[in-house]
Amino acid sequence: MEVVRKSELADCLVEELGLSKKQASEAVDAVLGCIRSTLAEGGKVALAGFGSFEVRTRKERMAMNPRTGERIMVPATKVPAFKAGKQLKDAVK
């Protein structure tokens, strides 16, 4: 299985749009930065045909330390989440 990193995404933009390597890298960074800042502010990013990014809240819960068996309270936390859109799901099938 191949892992695509930010530099490979930038390379794809170079090929697809004819941008310079620097412009493509800046474009990838800008898009990721916009997604990051929107989520940090509690917003949601919806990309039609691709999917949506949102922040979900995990409730406080009891857990067990596997070494000691001690029960501990895990505090509530916010986590980023991605939900794939229909076109992306169909493309992966």
LINBELRA-V422333 format. One record per backbone hydrogen bond with DSSP energy under -1.0 kcal/mol. CO is the residue of the C=O (numbers start at 1). NH is the residue of the N-H. Records with the same first field share a line. If there is no record, write none. Layout:
# LINBELRA-V422333
CO=NH  NH
This chain:
# LINBELRA-V422333
5=9
6=10
7=11
8=12
9=13
10=14
11=15
12=16
13=17
14=18
20=24
21=25
22=26
23=27
24=28
25=29
26=30
27=31
28=32
29=33
30=34
31=35
32=36
33=37
34=38
35=39
36=40
37=41
38=43
39=42
45=53
47=50  51
50=85
51=47
52=83
53=45
54=81
56=79
58=77
61=74
63=72
65=69
70=65
72=63
74=61
77=58
79=56
81=54
83=52
85=89
86=90
87=91
88=92
89=93
